[in-house]
């Protein structure tokens, strides 16, 4: 009898993060009867902030966020998947990626995770309350003046909206050291964010995307969430009280749905695992087009594979969410990923919160963001 192999995985607690991996594990066991993978869950806030090196000391398989990859390289805590996976398989996954999802996990010459989930900031509406998506920032303000807008501004999402609007204006936030922030664009974006923030419920300052989407689908006073990471399962009938429809992001500039801050998740393998080949096999299998457009999407998953995104059978149950936001995802902006970025993400969010709530002046905030970002490269 073959030796039983017990693996541990860490994902995040939303059904989108857990359900498809649990289903995939059961299916994988049919291929490898002697393999058992137990998945633990952490909160969205924990997913966005917990250092990967802590998780890699405990788990074999880890769902990660791409801004962590600089720290991953610095701490040498994950496997470079290209050293274990067939190159032709990786080349195929690259060709099948949504936007920059695959590239977001490529850093310093190696692939540190595979995109199993693609997301960026898009807009969400209640189709029973708002007949069509908005296209301009002015349209958001019109809805906000009527008390119809909910907007997640909890750390780090206040910073993600700032990133999105900066890139949308053609002045993306720097990704390398000692690159100046565009002062004029940053002032305009902070001014726009202040104006919108003044019109919405202060409770938004404590909301992450899940909380904002829950409010949108449960509370009939809200009809629009203008900048929120795609959560396609909310597009399913009876997933919540009311169905949400997702569409391309509205524009502050004149460039259309360009520059949304890329999100999504990747499946990575701990450098400490006793079963590297098996973990890589599982990761490649979950990221493959067949699993992504079938089992993964059918179990509340939000695929990262473009073959799944283009599939009518995948789109239909979620109100065509993938087709309706594809342009925004393809034109998304890739965040910095250097080793000190995660500390900047936390500190930068607090600086922006002070600016948006008018505790500090916009110019003071921009200077502080620049200083904090430059210092993040010296960690």
Legacy VTK file of the C-alpha trace (Angstrom):
# vtk DataFile Version 3.0
C-alpha trace
ASCII
DATASET POLYDATA
POINTS 379 float
0.000 0.000 0.000
1.319 3.442 -0.967
2.356 5.785 1.810
-0.353 8.281 2.802
0.718 11.864 2.089
-0.840 14.583 4.233
-0.542 18.130 2.879
-1.784 21.395 4.349
-3.025 24.367 2.389
-3.908 27.938 3.365
-6.474 30.016 1.512
-8.901 32.786 2.503
-12.282 32.404 4.095
-14.683 33.726 1.437
-16.491 30.947 -0.526
-14.623 32.195 -3.597
-11.341 31.388 -1.881
-12.217 28.117 -0.181
-14.957 26.270 -2.074
-13.178 25.691 -5.402
-10.008 24.431 -3.708
-11.968 22.078 -1.475
-13.761 20.707 -4.540
-10.486 20.412 -6.451
-8.923 18.498 -3.570
-11.680 15.874 -3.688
-11.236 15.485 -7.451
-7.447 15.350 -7.135
-7.785 12.537 -4.613
-9.334 10.416 -7.375
-6.042 10.840 -9.276
-3.923 10.326 -6.150
-5.862 8.197 -3.607
-2.971 8.346 -1.156
-2.920 12.179 -1.054
-4.931 14.245 1.400
-4.903 18.068 1.386
-6.520 19.901 4.314
-7.289 23.587 3.676
-7.273 26.187 6.435
-8.766 29.670 5.996
-7.820 33.192 7.003
-9.839 36.394 6.741
-9.598 38.779 3.797
-7.707 41.215 6.032
-5.319 38.437 7.023
-4.905 37.391 3.403
-3.899 40.934 2.464
-1.443 41.441 5.336
-0.036 38.168 6.748
3.612 37.682 5.708
3.943 34.736 3.341
7.091 33.503 5.101
5.015 32.821 8.226
2.591 30.688 6.256
5.322 28.892 4.312
6.762 27.556 7.550
3.492 25.698 8.222
1.743 25.028 4.908
2.629 23.172 1.704
0.269 25.115 -0.566
-0.591 28.799 -0.100
-2.931 31.202 -1.843
-1.022 34.495 -2.075
-1.477 38.069 -3.269
1.044 39.166 -5.915
2.424 42.231 -4.023
4.020 39.736 -1.607
6.390 38.314 -4.228
9.251 40.713 -3.463
9.241 39.590 0.164
8.946 35.984 -1.018
12.175 36.323 -2.994
13.865 38.167 -0.136
12.919 35.461 2.392
13.429 32.513 0.009
10.274 30.873 1.338
8.504 29.664 -1.845
9.465 27.335 -4.662
10.346 28.818 -8.019
7.729 26.882 -9.970
9.591 27.156 -13.264
12.278 24.898 -11.793
9.734 22.071 -11.396
6.996 22.681 -13.990
7.345 21.844 -17.715
8.149 25.012 -19.640
5.563 24.318 -22.330
2.845 24.081 -19.665
3.876 27.423 -18.179
4.000 28.974 -21.640
0.446 27.797 -22.253
-0.753 29.250 -18.934
0.906 32.554 -19.805
-0.950 32.607 -23.127
-4.219 31.870 -21.303
-3.876 34.501 -18.583
-6.368 37.315 -17.975
-4.489 40.592 -18.304
-1.289 40.650 -16.228
-2.407 37.931 -13.805
0.322 35.433 -14.745
3.029 38.108 -15.021
2.150 39.464 -11.579
3.746 36.382 -9.975
6.884 36.512 -12.144
9.680 38.328 -10.339
13.487 38.320 -10.549
13.436 35.753 -13.334
11.161 33.143 -11.741
7.486 32.197 -11.438
6.430 32.140 -7.776
2.724 31.324 -8.114
0.122 30.426 -10.721
-2.956 32.602 -11.251
-6.043 30.692 -10.195
-8.174 33.801 -9.630
-8.255 37.107 -11.552
-9.682 40.357 -10.207
-9.312 44.107 -10.322
-11.452 47.068 -9.298
-14.645 47.235 -11.357
-18.092 48.663 -10.663
-20.984 46.791 -9.118
-24.631 47.788 -9.433
-28.022 46.578 -8.319
-29.677 46.001 -11.713
-33.104 46.166 -10.097
-32.343 49.714 -8.868
-29.956 51.118 -11.484
-30.810 50.387 -15.094
-27.296 50.833 -16.527
-23.713 51.126 -15.303
-22.142 54.559 -14.979
-19.194 55.553 -17.136
-17.865 58.804 -15.639
-16.857 59.975 -12.187
-19.455 62.747 -12.434
-22.138 60.061 -12.707
-20.908 58.516 -9.449
-21.269 61.877 -7.683
-24.820 62.210 -9.001
-25.721 58.852 -7.471
-23.851 59.690 -4.258
-25.830 62.904 -3.836
-28.940 60.698 -3.733
-27.402 58.467 -1.049
-27.087 55.550 -3.485
-23.334 54.858 -3.339
-21.368 52.462 -1.145
-17.561 52.366 -1.496
-15.069 50.166 0.445
-12.371 52.359 2.006
-10.892 50.129 4.684
-7.134 49.541 4.483
-5.773 48.799 1.904
-8.739 49.500 -0.384
-8.581 53.262 0.016
-5.069 53.039 -1.439
-6.250 50.693 -4.207
-8.842 53.250 -5.336
-6.144 55.936 -5.297
-3.900 53.709 -7.430
-6.766 52.986 -9.823
-7.678 56.633 -10.311
-4.053 57.732 -10.700
-3.460 55.192 -13.452
-6.805 56.022 -15.039
-5.690 59.645 -15.298
-2.549 58.585 -17.162
-0.243 59.196 -14.180
0.245 55.786 -12.550
1.812 55.620 -9.103
5.564 54.846 -9.206
6.736 51.247 -9.065
10.475 51.964 -8.735
12.507 53.879 -6.166
13.055 57.619 -6.401
10.419 58.046 -9.092
8.356 61.161 -8.346
4.607 60.993 -7.857
2.775 63.174 -10.376
1.816 66.022 -8.034
-0.964 67.507 -10.167
-2.628 64.165 -10.847
-2.362 63.121 -7.186
-3.988 66.364 -6.010
-6.804 65.910 -8.524
-7.370 62.300 -7.438
-7.351 63.139 -3.726
-9.760 65.999 -4.392
-12.092 63.640 -6.295
-11.894 61.020 -3.541
-12.598 63.658 -0.870
-15.626 64.917 -2.797
-17.072 61.433 -3.125
-16.213 60.463 0.458
-18.062 63.525 1.776
-21.251 62.265 0.091
-21.290 58.686 1.374
-21.934 56.976 4.693
-18.861 57.209 6.992
-19.372 53.480 7.632
-17.657 52.948 4.259
-14.351 53.811 5.934
-14.598 50.477 7.780
-15.743 48.395 4.795
-13.710 45.941 2.741
-15.083 44.764 -0.640
-17.079 41.913 0.892
-18.757 44.246 3.387
-19.544 46.773 0.650
-21.003 44.138 -1.660
-23.044 42.681 1.187
-24.444 46.157 1.870
-25.185 46.651 -1.822
-27.135 43.418 -2.167
-28.910 43.585 1.194
-29.757 47.298 1.590
-32.151 48.823 -0.935
-30.800 52.332 -0.346
-27.628 51.470 -2.299
-27.557 50.960 -6.050
-23.877 51.491 -6.967
-20.415 50.524 -5.756
-18.118 52.357 -8.206
-14.730 50.827 -7.351
-14.663 47.340 -5.859
-12.781 44.144 -6.584
-14.766 41.702 -8.692
-16.524 39.010 -6.675
-18.312 37.149 -9.446
-20.293 34.793 -7.142
-22.385 37.836 -6.122
-23.693 37.753 -9.678
-25.422 34.432 -9.001
-29.157 34.348 -8.414
-29.876 33.631 -4.720
-26.201 33.938 -3.680
-27.429 36.830 -1.550
-30.782 38.597 -1.115
-30.364 40.481 -4.406
-28.150 39.770 -7.396
-25.330 42.178 -8.228
-24.251 42.992 -11.775
-20.599 43.793 -12.495
-19.401 46.127 -15.247
-16.264 47.926 -16.404
-15.033 50.629 -14.024
-16.094 54.252 -14.518
-13.435 56.723 -15.593
-12.061 59.815 -13.885
-9.892 60.571 -16.897
-10.799 60.307 -20.555
-9.212 56.926 -21.234
-12.117 54.633 -20.411
-11.760 51.635 -18.064
-7.945 51.731 -17.905
-5.630 51.456 -14.906
-7.600 49.482 -12.335
-5.350 48.157 -9.549
-4.840 44.451 -10.224
-5.876 41.944 -7.560
-6.666 38.241 -7.771
-4.806 35.359 -6.185
-2.097 32.871 -7.041
-1.402 29.341 -5.861
2.124 28.970 -4.491
4.200 26.132 -3.031
6.254 26.379 0.151
9.995 25.895 -0.208
9.789 23.700 2.916
7.280 21.176 1.579
8.298 17.542 1.611
6.318 16.998 -1.609
7.370 19.674 -4.126
6.559 17.685 -7.280
3.112 16.746 -6.000
2.321 20.325 -4.968
3.417 21.677 -8.339
1.319 19.051 -10.107
-1.741 20.105 -8.087
-1.081 23.803 -8.781
-0.708 23.308 -12.544
-3.850 21.183 -12.602
-5.965 23.764 -10.716
-4.706 26.575 -12.982
-5.433 24.621 -16.181
-8.198 25.680 -18.549
-10.195 22.472 -18.101
-10.400 22.764 -14.311
-10.849 26.542 -14.315
-13.804 26.520 -16.721
-15.377 23.465 -15.075
-14.959 22.382 -11.488
-13.364 25.652 -10.306
-16.044 27.980 -11.712
-18.852 25.629 -10.688
-17.807 25.815 -7.023
-17.922 29.591 -6.430
-14.457 30.042 -7.919
-13.479 33.129 -9.902
-11.100 31.796 -12.574
-7.817 33.343 -13.564
-7.739 31.526 -16.892
-8.943 33.438 -19.961
-10.398 30.289 -21.523
-12.828 30.152 -18.606
-13.537 33.889 -18.816
-14.599 33.562 -22.446
-16.806 30.534 -21.835
-20.594 31.229 -22.016
-21.285 28.419 -19.556
-19.008 30.112 -17.009
-20.482 33.571 -17.660
-24.165 32.706 -17.620
-24.576 31.795 -13.911
-22.863 35.044 -12.775
-24.754 37.467 -15.000
-22.016 37.703 -17.618
-19.655 39.232 -15.038
-16.490 38.121 -16.843
-17.444 39.408 -20.269
-18.801 42.636 -18.771
-15.530 43.448 -16.969
-12.996 41.929 -19.349
-11.838 45.275 -20.752
-11.055 46.603 -17.269
-9.132 43.460 -16.361
-7.088 43.430 -19.550
-6.092 47.069 -18.965
-5.383 46.717 -15.231
-2.336 48.257 -13.548
0.268 46.146 -11.745
1.189 47.290 -8.241
4.779 47.537 -6.930
6.097 44.209 -5.664
9.455 44.977 -4.022
10.313 43.486 -0.623
9.288 46.584 1.358
6.037 47.238 -0.488
3.651 45.605 1.991
4.700 47.972 4.778
4.185 50.889 2.417
0.728 49.580 1.497
-0.331 49.744 5.134
1.284 53.102 5.862
0.171 54.635 2.577
-3.417 53.636 3.268
-3.322 55.475 6.605
-1.847 58.578 4.969
-4.604 58.582 2.369
-7.267 58.026 5.008
-6.051 61.162 6.812
-6.159 63.073 3.531
-9.599 61.877 2.459
-11.050 62.686 5.893
-9.335 66.113 5.718
-7.078 65.608 8.721
-4.098 66.583 6.572
-3.795 68.664 3.403
-3.444 66.892 0.034
0.062 68.284 -0.531
1.123 67.035 2.897
-0.265 63.607 2.072
1.528 63.454 -1.279
4.849 64.402 0.338
4.317 61.755 3.012
3.420 59.113 0.408
6.578 59.893 -1.557
8.783 59.722 1.525
7.173 56.525 2.763
7.390 54.871 -0.658
11.071 55.774 -1.136
11.889 54.482 2.342
10.185 51.170 1.577
13.057 50.332 -0.789
15.603 50.639 2.021
14.092 47.957 4.248
LINES 1 380
379 0 1 2 3 4 5 6 7 8 9 10 11 12 13 14 15 16 17 18 19 20 21 22 23 24 25 26 27 28 29 30 31 32 33 34 35 36 37 38 39 40 41 42 43 44 45 46 47 48 49 50 51 52 53 54 55 56 57 58 59 60 61 62 63 64 65 66 67 68 69 70 71 72 73 74 75 76 77 78 79 80 81 82 83 84 85 86 87 88 89 90 91 92 93 94 95 96 97 98 99 100 101 102 103 104 105 106 107 108 109 110 111 112 113 114 115 116 117 118 119 120 121 122 123 124 125 126 127 128 129 130 131 132 133 134 135 136 137 138 139 140 141 142 143 144 145 146 147 148 149 150 151 152 153 154 155 156 157 158 159 160 161 162 163 164 165 166 167 168 169 170 171 172 173 174 175 176 177 178 179 180 181 182 183 184 185 186 187 188 189 190 191 192 193 194 195 196 197 198 199 200 201 202 203 204 205 206 207 208 209 210 211 212 213 214 215 216 217 218 219 220 221 222 223 224 225 226 227 228 229 230 231 232 233 234 235 236 237 238 239 240 241 242 243 244 245 246 247 248 249 250 251 252 253 254 255 256 257 258 259 260 261 262 263 264 265 266 267 268 269 270 271 272 273 274 275 276 277 278 279 280 281 282 283 284 285 286 287 288 289 290 291 292 293 294 295 296 297 298 299 300 301 302 303 304 305 306 307 308 309 310 311 312 313 314 315 316 317 318 319 320 321 322 323 324 325 326 327 328 329 330 331 332 333 334 335 336 337 338 339 340 341 342 343 344 345 346 347 348 349 350 351 352 353 354 355 356 357 358 359 360 361 362 363 364 365 366 367 368 369 370 371 372 373 374 375 376 377 378
